[in-house]
Amino acid sequence: MKTKEEIFETLRGLLVEHFELDAEAIRLDARLYEDLEIDSIDAVDLLAELRSELGRRIDPQAFRQIRTVGDVVDTIDRLLNEPSHA
């Protein structure tokens, strides 16, 4: 299992590579929409990238209440630590 720090670093890498964001701007308290200017289409793309990176299906419903990078990390941590329903 990945630690929250590993999840954060993976997420930061994806945001820098695919969304051309400044790595310094990507902090746990950074708001996705306001601070990082991630729009709804970007959010769908991010889910697809996370799914590919994690090798696991991610339910979009799990991401409905996400507002910050830290929220993404916490949600992924929960998903990775729940039993797989494959």
All heavy atoms as an XYZ file, in Angstrom:
697
protein
N       0.838     -1.199      0.000
C       0.000      0.000      0.000
C       0.876      1.254      0.000
O       1.937      1.267      0.587
C      -0.884      0.035      1.247
C      -1.883     -1.087      1.358
S      -3.155     -0.907      0.106
C      -3.824     -2.528      0.147
N       0.395      2.244     -0.656
C       1.116      3.511     -0.681
C       0.793      4.306      0.578
O      -0.309      4.265      1.084
C       0.703      4.334     -1.900
C       1.202      3.781     -3.207
C       0.914      4.767     -4.310
C       1.547      4.310     -5.595
N       1.734      5.390     -6.540
N       1.785      5.061      1.031
C       1.556      5.974      2.144
C       0.905      7.242      1.600
O       0.921      7.488      0.382
C       2.878      6.342      2.834
O       3.674      7.103      1.906
C       3.632      5.105      3.311
N       0.397      8.068      2.495
C      -0.198      9.328      2.050
C       0.850     10.212      1.373
O       0.549     10.915      0.416
C      -0.856     10.057      3.222
C      -2.182      9.444      3.617
C      -2.894     10.311      4.619
C      -4.263      9.746      4.934
N      -5.044     10.656      5.787
N       2.081     10.154      1.867
C       3.151     10.941      1.244
C       3.411     10.460     -0.186
O       3.578     11.261     -1.107
C       4.432     10.851      2.072
C       5.580     11.649      1.493
C       5.344     13.151      1.437
O       4.605     13.697      2.280
O       5.888     13.784      0.514
N       3.416      9.148     -0.398
C       3.609      8.600     -1.745
C       2.439      8.968     -2.655
O       2.636      9.286     -3.836
C       3.771      7.080     -1.682
C       5.072      6.643     -1.052
C       5.112      5.141     -0.788
O       4.069      4.540     -0.473
O       6.210      4.577     -0.904
N       1.236      8.931     -2.110
C       0.053      9.326     -2.881
C       0.168     10.793     -3.287
O      -0.071     11.158     -4.437
C      -1.247      9.079     -2.082
C      -1.458      7.579     -1.864
C      -2.447      9.704     -2.790
C      -2.529      7.247     -0.839
N       0.570     11.643     -2.336
C       0.726     13.070     -2.620
C       1.763     13.295     -3.709
O       1.533     14.071     -4.648
C       1.109     13.832     -1.344
C       1.424     15.276     -1.592
C       0.426     16.164     -1.955
C       2.728     15.738     -1.487
C       0.716     17.507     -2.196
C       3.029     17.064     -1.735
C       2.032     17.951     -2.094
N       2.899     12.618     -3.627
C       3.952     12.792     -4.632
C       3.489     12.306     -6.009
O       3.797     12.931     -7.028
C       5.236     12.085     -4.199
C       5.916     12.751     -3.013
C       6.252     14.218     -3.233
O       6.611     14.603     -4.372
O       6.146     14.997     -2.266
N       2.748     11.201     -6.043
C       2.197     10.703     -7.310
C       1.218     11.724     -7.890
O       1.274     12.053     -9.081
C       1.485      9.350     -7.090
O       2.440      8.395     -6.636
C       0.835      8.850     -8.370
N       0.334     12.230     -7.048
C      -0.649     13.232     -7.474
C       0.053     14.491     -7.962
O      -0.294     15.039     -9.021
C      -1.604     13.551     -6.324
C      -2.663     14.602     -6.584
C      -3.566     14.196     -7.747
C      -3.483     14.836     -5.323
N       1.041     14.952     -7.219
C       1.788     16.151     -7.617
C       2.418     15.928     -9.000
O       2.336     16.789     -9.870
C       2.861     16.474     -6.595
C       3.725     17.664     -7.019
C       4.829     17.915     -6.043
N       4.330     18.819     -5.026
C       5.018     19.165     -3.954
N       6.207     18.670     -3.724
N       4.509     20.012     -3.084
N       3.018     14.765     -9.205
C       3.627     14.460    -10.494
C       2.625     14.491    -11.632
O       2.902     15.029    -12.712
N       1.444     13.920    -11.393
C       0.397     13.926    -12.418
C      -0.059     15.347    -12.735
O      -0.252     15.706    -13.904
C      -0.807     13.100    -11.962
C      -0.627     11.593    -11.923
C      -1.853     10.937    -11.295
C      -0.392     11.042    -13.311
N      -0.238     16.155    -11.712
C      -0.701     17.525    -11.914
C       0.334     18.359    -12.660
O      -0.015     19.168    -13.524
C      -1.056     18.170    -10.574
C      -2.315     17.621     -9.898
C      -2.417     18.111     -8.464
C      -3.562     17.995    -10.684
N       1.602     18.142    -12.358
C       2.664     18.874    -13.053
C       2.763     18.410    -14.506
O       2.800     19.228    -15.425
C       4.022     18.695    -12.320
C       5.173     19.199    -13.179
C       3.991     19.410    -10.976
N       2.776     17.096    -14.701
C       2.965     16.544    -16.042
C       1.775     16.784    -16.970
O       1.942     17.200    -18.110
C       3.227     15.041    -15.944
C       3.466     14.385    -17.283
C       3.740     12.899    -17.174
O       4.082     12.423    -16.072
O       3.601     12.207    -18.194
N       0.569     16.532    -16.479
C      -0.602     16.570    -17.351
C      -1.329     17.907    -17.374
O      -2.075     18.190    -18.317
C      -1.579     15.458    -16.972
C      -1.014     14.095    -17.205
N      -0.958     13.518    -18.451
C      -0.439     13.216    -16.357
C      -0.383     12.335    -18.365
N      -0.055     12.125    -17.103
N      -1.136     18.712    -16.342
C      -1.867     19.983    -16.274
C      -0.939     21.193    -16.245
O      -1.387     22.315    -16.076
C      -2.806     19.990    -15.064
C      -3.815     18.878    -15.122
C      -3.602     17.686    -14.442
C      -4.957     18.994    -15.885
C      -4.516     16.642    -14.511
C      -5.873     17.960    -15.968
C      -5.647     16.792    -15.278
N       0.391     20.909    -16.379
C       1.400     21.960    -16.448
C       1.321     22.941    -15.284
O       1.449     24.150    -15.450
C       1.313     22.683    -17.789
C       1.524     21.752    -18.959
C       1.372     22.424    -20.307
O       1.053     23.631    -20.365
O       1.551     21.724    -21.320
N       1.104     22.389    -14.087
C       1.055     23.217    -12.886
C       2.439     23.307    -12.257
O       3.268     22.410    -12.413
C       0.068     22.631    -11.878
C      -1.390     22.605    -12.325
C      -2.235     21.836    -11.337
C      -1.916     24.018    -12.497
N       2.680     24.378    -11.539
C       3.923     24.568    -10.816
C       3.919     23.663     -9.588
O       2.988     23.727     -8.773
C       4.039     26.036    -10.397
C       5.278     26.321     -9.574
O       6.202     25.477     -9.534
O       5.324     27.409     -8.969
N       4.936     22.833     -9.452
C       5.005     21.885     -8.329
C       4.920     22.591     -6.979
O       4.343     22.060     -6.027
C       6.284     21.054     -8.416
N       5.468     23.795     -6.886
C       5.442     24.543     -5.616
C       4.019     24.958     -5.224
O       3.731     25.144     -4.046
C       6.338     25.778     -5.708
C       7.805     25.453     -5.880
C       8.361     24.627     -4.725
O       8.104     24.974     -3.565
O       9.054     23.627     -5.003
N       3.137     25.102     -6.203
C       1.755     25.506     -5.925
C       0.916     24.341     -5.418
O      -0.162     24.543     -4.851
C       1.116     26.090     -7.186
N       1.412     23.124     -5.612
C       0.635     21.934     -5.242
C       0.973     21.537     -3.814
O       1.985     20.905     -3.542
C       0.907     20.778     -6.229
C       0.597     21.238     -7.654
C       0.077     19.547     -5.851
C       1.111     20.319     -8.728
N       0.118     21.984     -2.904
C       0.243     21.700     -1.471
C      -1.039     21.013     -1.022
O      -2.055     21.074     -1.705
C       0.420     22.996     -0.680
C       1.610     23.833     -1.089
C       1.649     25.155     -0.319
N       0.331     25.768     -0.139
C      -0.264     26.589     -1.006
N       0.323     26.905     -2.132
N      -1.455     27.094     -0.748
N      -0.995     20.385      0.127
C      -2.187     19.692      0.628
C      -3.374     20.631      0.798
O      -4.518     20.234      0.593
C      -1.877     18.975      1.944
C      -0.969     17.756      1.808
C      -0.598     17.223      3.191
C      -1.625     16.668      0.979
N      -3.116     21.891      1.150
C      -4.218     22.830      1.373
C      -4.632     23.598      0.113
O      -5.547     24.427      0.148
C      -3.876     23.801      2.500
C      -2.701     24.707      2.168
O      -1.936     24.402      1.221
O      -2.526     25.726      2.868
N      -3.973     23.316     -1.011
C      -4.318     24.007     -2.268
C      -5.699     23.562     -2.734
O      -5.990     22.371     -2.812
C      -3.276     23.718     -3.340
N      -6.549     24.537     -3.028
C      -7.895     24.250     -3.526
C      -7.818     23.977     -5.017
O      -7.220     24.750     -5.764
C      -8.829     25.422     -3.237
C      -9.024     25.639     -1.731
C      -9.754     26.906     -1.436
N      -8.929     28.009     -1.961
C      -9.308     29.271     -1.995
N     -10.499     29.612     -1.567
N      -8.510     30.200     -2.471
N      -8.425     22.872     -5.433
C      -8.328     22.444     -6.830
C      -8.866     23.480     -7.797
O      -8.222     23.817     -8.789
C      -9.060     21.114     -7.030
C      -8.477     19.925     -6.272
C      -9.390     18.720     -6.415
C      -7.086     19.605     -6.775
N     -10.054     23.966     -7.544
C     -10.720     24.854     -8.493
C     -10.206     26.286     -8.407
O      -9.931     26.914     -9.421
C     -12.235     24.798     -8.301
C     -12.770     23.391     -8.437
C     -13.198     22.675     -7.328
C     -12.793     22.757     -9.675
C     -13.661     21.369     -7.456
C     -13.252     21.456     -9.815
C     -13.683     20.770     -8.702
O     -14.127     19.476     -8.822
N     -10.063     26.796     -7.193
C      -9.674     28.191     -7.023
C      -8.175     28.409     -7.167
O      -7.742     29.298     -7.903
C     -10.131     28.722     -5.658
C     -11.628     28.773     -5.493
C     -12.220     27.472     -4.954
O     -11.498     26.451     -4.895
O     -13.404     27.471     -4.610
N      -7.354     27.607     -6.474
C      -5.910     27.835     -6.471
C      -5.213     27.229     -7.686
O      -4.285     27.819     -8.238
C      -5.278     27.253     -5.200
C      -5.826     27.896     -3.930
O      -6.254     29.064     -3.986
O      -5.831     27.219     -2.881
N      -5.631     26.041     -8.086
C      -4.959     25.337     -9.178
C      -5.695     25.451    -10.506
O      -5.212     24.995    -11.534
C      -4.768     23.856     -8.817
C      -3.961     23.603     -7.537
C      -3.844     22.111     -7.274
C      -2.591     24.252     -7.611
N      -6.879     26.060    -10.473
C      -7.694     26.286    -11.666
C      -7.998     25.001    -12.430
O      -7.978     24.956    -13.665
C      -7.042     27.331    -12.572
C      -6.909     28.671    -11.883
C      -6.282     29.742    -12.755
O      -5.958     29.481    -13.936
O      -6.112     30.859    -12.241
N      -8.300     23.943    -11.681
C      -8.735     22.676    -12.261
C     -10.235     22.803    -12.517
O     -11.000     23.056    -11.588
C      -8.474     21.502    -11.293
C      -6.985     21.362    -10.987
C      -9.069     20.205    -11.811
C      -6.143     20.833    -12.091
N     -10.661     22.656    -13.766
C     -12.095     22.735    -14.048
C     -12.686     21.326    -14.093
O     -11.987     20.337    -13.875
C     -12.366     23.516    -15.342
C     -11.781     22.873    -16.586
O     -11.539     21.642    -16.590
O     -11.564     23.602    -17.567
N     -13.976     21.233    -14.385
C     -14.645     19.930    -14.328
C     -14.092     18.947    -15.371
O     -13.991     17.753    -15.095
C     -16.159     20.101    -14.500
O     -16.445     20.720    -15.729
N     -13.710     19.437    -16.520
C     -13.119     18.559    -17.537
C     -11.755     18.067    -17.074
O     -11.423     16.889    -17.213
C     -13.030     19.274    -18.902
C     -14.444     19.538    -19.425
C     -12.220     18.458    -19.898
C     -14.510     20.413    -20.638
N     -10.972     18.968    -16.484
C      -9.674     18.566    -15.923
C      -9.856     17.528    -14.826
O      -9.061     16.596    -14.706
C      -8.936     19.772    -15.332
C      -8.461     20.763    -16.383
O      -8.283     20.364    -17.550
O      -8.270     21.939    -16.023
N     -10.900     17.690    -14.023
C     -11.153     16.745    -12.928
C     -11.427     15.343    -13.475
O     -10.943     14.349    -12.921
C     -12.317     17.232    -12.067
N     -12.177     15.257    -14.566
C     -12.447     13.957    -15.199
C     -11.145     13.367    -15.720
O     -10.865     12.176    -15.547
C     -13.488     14.111    -16.328
C     -13.598     12.830    -17.138
C     -14.843     14.498    -15.754
N     -10.319     14.199    -16.356
C      -9.021     13.742    -16.845
C      -8.140     13.266    -15.691
O      -7.444     12.256    -15.816
C      -8.303     14.858    -17.616
C      -8.973     15.202    -18.931
O      -9.785     14.388    -19.425
O      -8.681     16.292    -19.467
N      -8.171     13.987    -14.579
C      -7.388     13.598    -13.411
C      -7.830     12.239    -12.879
O      -7.005     11.386    -12.552
C      -7.491     14.666    -12.318
C      -6.725     14.371    -11.026
C      -5.237     14.180    -11.288
C      -6.954     15.491    -10.021
N      -9.134     12.020    -12.829
C      -9.647     10.708    -12.395
C      -9.133      9.599    -13.303
O      -8.733      8.532    -12.827
C     -11.176     10.705    -12.404
C     -11.873     11.192    -11.158
C     -13.386     11.164    -11.356
C     -11.492     10.386     -9.949
N      -9.133      9.841    -14.613
C      -8.648      8.840    -15.562
C      -7.162      8.565    -15.342
O      -6.725      7.409    -15.363
C      -8.898      9.299    -16.993
N      -6.385      9.608    -15.108
C      -4.948      9.441    -14.864
C      -4.703      8.681    -13.558
O      -3.827      7.819    -13.490
C      -4.242     10.797    -14.819
C      -4.180     11.502    -16.149
C      -3.404     10.741    -17.201
O      -2.455     10.003    -16.857
O      -3.745     10.880    -18.386
N      -5.471      9.001    -12.535
C      -5.326      8.309    -11.244
C      -5.688      6.836    -11.384
O      -5.008      5.966    -10.830
C      -6.189      8.975    -10.176
C      -5.687     10.325     -9.672
C      -6.753     11.007     -8.841
C      -4.400     10.164     -8.889
N      -6.736      6.577    -12.138
C      -7.149      5.186    -12.357
C      -6.028      4.403    -13.041
O      -5.696      3.284    -12.651
C      -8.415      5.148    -13.197
C      -8.882      3.750    -13.496
C     -10.124      3.766    -14.347
N     -10.530      2.402    -14.644
C     -11.539      2.079    -15.392
N     -12.293      3.016    -15.915
N     -11.832      0.824    -15.612
N      -5.438      5.007    -14.047
C      -4.342      4.370    -14.766
C      -3.134      4.160    -13.848
O      -2.521      3.095    -13.845
C      -3.957      5.238    -15.963
O      -2.837      4.723    -16.608
N      -2.807      5.154    -13.076
C      -1.656      5.097    -12.177
C      -1.846      4.062    -11.072
O      -0.923      3.331    -10.723
C      -1.421      6.485    -11.565
C      -0.232      6.572    -10.669
C       1.103      6.535    -11.400
O       1.171      6.953    -12.569
O       2.076      6.086    -10.793
N      -3.060      3.999    -10.529
C      -3.327      3.112     -9.395
C      -3.732      1.707     -9.827
O      -3.714      0.782     -9.024
C      -4.432      3.705     -8.520
C      -4.122      5.072     -7.914
C      -5.359      5.639     -7.247
C      -2.962      4.989     -6.943
N      -4.136      1.572    -11.088
C      -4.575      0.269    -11.568
C      -5.848     -0.198    -10.899
O      -6.088     -1.385    -10.732
N      -6.661      0.764    -10.528
C      -7.883      0.452     -9.801
C      -9.004      1.380    -10.235
O      -8.785      2.561    -10.469
C      -7.618      0.659     -8.313
C      -8.519     -0.164     -7.477
C      -8.013     -0.301     -6.101
N      -9.181     -0.770     -5.380
C      -9.229     -0.985     -4.124
N      -8.188     -0.795     -3.393
N     -10.328     -1.408     -3.566
N     -10.204      0.842    -10.331
C     -11.361      1.666    -10.690
C     -11.629      2.672     -9.580
O     -11.556      2.349     -8.407
C     -12.584      0.773    -10.877
C     -13.804      1.539    -11.318
C     -15.019      0.630    -11.413
N     -16.187      1.376    -11.771
C     -16.876      2.159    -10.940
N     -16.505      2.293     -9.704
N     -17.937      2.817    -11.359
N     -11.926      3.886     -9.982
C     -12.239      4.940     -9.021
C     -13.657      5.418     -9.300
O     -13.962      5.861    -10.410
C     -11.257      6.112     -9.135
C      -9.836      5.624     -8.823
C     -11.658      7.238     -8.207
C      -8.776      6.665     -9.047
N     -14.497      5.312     -8.316
C     -15.887      5.748     -8.444
C     -15.927      7.277     -8.411
O     -15.509      7.883     -7.422
C     -16.709      5.163     -7.290
C     -18.176      5.557     -7.352
O     -18.592      6.215     -8.334
O     -18.907      5.204     -6.411
N     -16.425      7.908     -9.482
C     -16.495      9.373     -9.495
C     -17.284      9.945     -8.312
O     -17.022     11.060     -7.870
C     -17.194      9.690    -10.817
C     -16.969      8.497    -11.668
C     -16.903      7.325    -10.722
N     -18.244      9.181     -7.794
C     -19.024      9.642     -6.640
C     -18.140      9.911     -5.426
O     -18.434     10.776     -4.619
C     -20.089      8.608     -6.265
C     -21.178      8.441     -7.293
C     -22.031      9.684     -7.409
O     -21.764     10.546     -8.237
N     -23.034      9.794     -6.594
N     -17.049      9.151     -5.309
C     -16.136      9.325     -4.179
C     -15.458     10.690     -4.225
O     -14.957     11.168     -3.209
C     -15.087      8.213     -4.172
N     -15.465     11.320     -5.391
C     -14.775     12.593     -5.554
C     -15.710     13.802     -5.565
O     -15.284     14.914     -5.785
C     -13.941     12.561     -6.838
C     -12.655     11.820     -6.665
C     -12.631     10.442     -6.673
C     -11.473     12.501     -6.450
C     -11.453      9.749     -6.498
C     -10.289     11.824     -6.269
C     -10.273     10.442     -6.289
N     -16.972     13.597     -5.292
C     -17.956     14.693     -5.343
C     -17.660     15.827     -4.360
O     -17.869     16.983     -4.680
C     -19.364     14.167     -5.071
C     -19.896     13.295     -6.156
C     -20.682     14.133     -7.126
N     -21.315     13.250     -8.087
C     -21.338     13.478     -9.368
N     -20.789     14.569     -9.839
N     -21.901     12.638    -10.177
N     -17.183     15.493     -3.174
C     -16.987     16.501     -2.128
C     -15.546     16.984     -2.016
O     -15.208     17.714     -1.094
C     -17.452     15.943     -0.778
C     -18.920     15.566     -0.746
C     -19.825     16.740     -1.076
O     -19.618     17.850     -0.587
N     -20.805     16.516     -1.929
N     -14.705     16.595     -2.945
C     -13.294     16.973     -2.889
C     -13.124     18.446     -3.247
O     -13.680     18.920     -4.225
C     -12.477     16.075     -3.827
C     -12.363     14.704     -3.201
C     -11.116     16.671     -4.114
C     -11.607     13.720     -4.015
N     -12.353     19.134     -2.428
C     -12.089     20.549     -2.680
C     -10.600     20.867     -2.722
O     -10.192     21.796     -3.390
C     -12.757     21.423     -1.598
C     -14.274     21.301     -1.560
C     -14.904     21.894     -2.802
N     -16.337     21.694     -2.826
C     -16.963     20.771     -3.539
N     -16.294     19.948     -4.297
N     -18.263     20.662     -3.518
N      -9.775     20.091     -1.985
C      -8.354     20.387     -1.896
C      -7.510     19.186     -2.333
O      -8.020     18.069     -2.445
C      -7.946     20.743     -0.457
O      -8.082     19.580      0.366
C      -8.778     21.891      0.106
N      -6.236     19.438     -2.535
C      -5.306     18.356     -2.855
C      -5.304     17.342     -1.713
O      -5.291     16.133     -1.947
C      -3.889     18.924     -3.112
C      -2.852     17.809     -3.210
C      -3.874     19.795     -4.371
N      -5.353     17.818     -0.477
C      -5.404     16.921      0.682
C      -6.635     16.023      0.665
O      -6.552     14.849      1.046
N      -7.760     16.549      0.199
C      -8.974     15.736      0.070
C      -8.753     14.602     -0.925
O      -9.206     13.480     -0.715
C     -10.166     16.580     -0.410
C     -10.637     17.609      0.596
O     -10.314     17.489      1.794
O     -11.351     18.545      0.169
N      -8.057     14.899     -2.028
C      -7.770     13.868     -3.030
C      -6.898     12.780     -2.406
O      -7.171     11.592     -2.546
C      -7.079     14.464     -4.282
C      -6.686     13.355     -5.258
C      -7.966     15.484     -4.966
N      -5.852     13.200     -1.696
C      -4.942     12.244     -1.055
C      -5.705     11.360     -0.071
O      -5.559     10.131     -0.085
C      -3.775     12.978     -0.348
C      -2.960     12.017      0.510
C      -2.889     13.670     -1.374
N      -6.544     11.962      0.765
C      -7.319     11.189      1.750
C      -8.266     10.206      1.071
O      -8.396      9.060      1.500
C      -8.120     12.124      2.661
C      -7.236     12.917      3.604
O      -6.068     12.521      3.826
O      -7.715     13.944      4.123
N      -8.918     10.634      0.002
C      -9.859      9.770     -0.707
C      -9.135      8.602     -1.362
O      -9.588      7.453     -1.268
C     -10.648     10.578     -1.756
O     -11.379     11.611     -1.081
C     -11.623      9.697     -2.518
N      -8.015      8.872     -1.995
C      -7.245      7.792     -2.618
C      -6.736      6.825     -1.554
O      -6.779      5.609     -1.747
C      -6.088      8.361     -3.454
C      -6.648      9.090     -4.674
C      -5.134      7.241     -3.886
C      -5.625      9.869     -5.449
N      -6.279      7.360     -0.431
C      -5.808      6.503      0.660
C      -6.924      5.563      1.118
O      -6.703      4.360      1.290
C      -5.313      7.371      1.820
C      -4.754      6.558      2.962
O      -3.806      5.774      2.731
O      -5.270      6.686      4.090
N      -8.132      6.099      1.267
C      -9.276      5.251      1.658
C      -9.553      4.189      0.600
O      -9.787      3.028      0.918
C     -10.525      6.107      1.877
C     -10.653      6.683      3.251
C     -12.045      7.224      3.530
N     -12.551      8.143      2.518
C     -12.262      9.439      2.475
N     -11.474      9.987      3.355
N     -12.787     10.190      1.535
N      -9.544      4.591     -0.672
C      -9.824      3.649     -1.758
C      -8.777      2.533     -1.813
O      -9.113      1.377     -2.059
C      -9.868      4.373     -3.100
C     -11.056      5.313     -3.323
C     -10.857      6.104     -4.601
C     -12.357      4.540     -3.360
N      -7.524      2.880     -1.622
C      -6.458      1.885     -1.687
C      -6.493      0.917     -0.502
O      -6.002     -0.197     -0.611
C      -5.088      2.567     -1.737
C      -4.755      3.275     -3.039
C      -3.407      3.977     -2.916
C      -4.750      2.317     -4.208
N      -7.061      1.368      0.600
C      -7.065      0.529      1.800
C      -8.377     -0.202      2.036
O      -8.505     -0.926      3.016
C      -6.690      1.372      3.026
C      -5.223      1.732      2.987
O      -4.371      0.855      2.957
N      -4.945      3.012      2.941
N      -9.339     -0.030      1.116
C     -10.581     -0.803      1.261
C     -10.429     -2.092      0.464
O      -9.656     -2.154     -0.486
C     -11.802     -0.010      0.793
C     -11.873      0.242     -0.675
C     -13.033      1.128     -1.091
O     -13.628      1.803     -0.244
O     -13.339      1.126     -2.289
N     -11.128     -3.132      0.860
C     -11.031     -4.395      0.131
C     -11.451     -4.229     -1.324
O     -12.396     -3.501     -1.615
C     -12.012     -5.322      0.861
C     -12.262     -4.660      2.169
C     -12.036     -3.202      1.980
N     -10.751     -4.879     -2.211
C     -11.066     -4.829     -3.639
C     -12.312     -5.662     -3.918
O     -12.474     -6.742     -3.391
C      -9.896     -5.362     -4.455
O     -10.218     -5.336     -5.807
N     -13.188     -5.122     -4.774
C     -14.410     -5.839     -5.152
C     -14.313     -6.307     -6.599
O     -15.247     -6.209     -7.361
C     -15.630     -4.938     -5.005
C     -15.862     -4.457     -3.619
N     -14.993     -4.637     -2.586
C     -16.893     -3.807     -3.078
C     -15.487     -4.100     -1.483
N     -16.634     -3.574     -1.759
N     -13.155     -6.792     -6.983
C     -12.918     -7.159     -8.377
C     -13.672     -8.338     -8.810
O     -14.261     -9.138     -8.458
C     -11.428     -7.412     -8.611
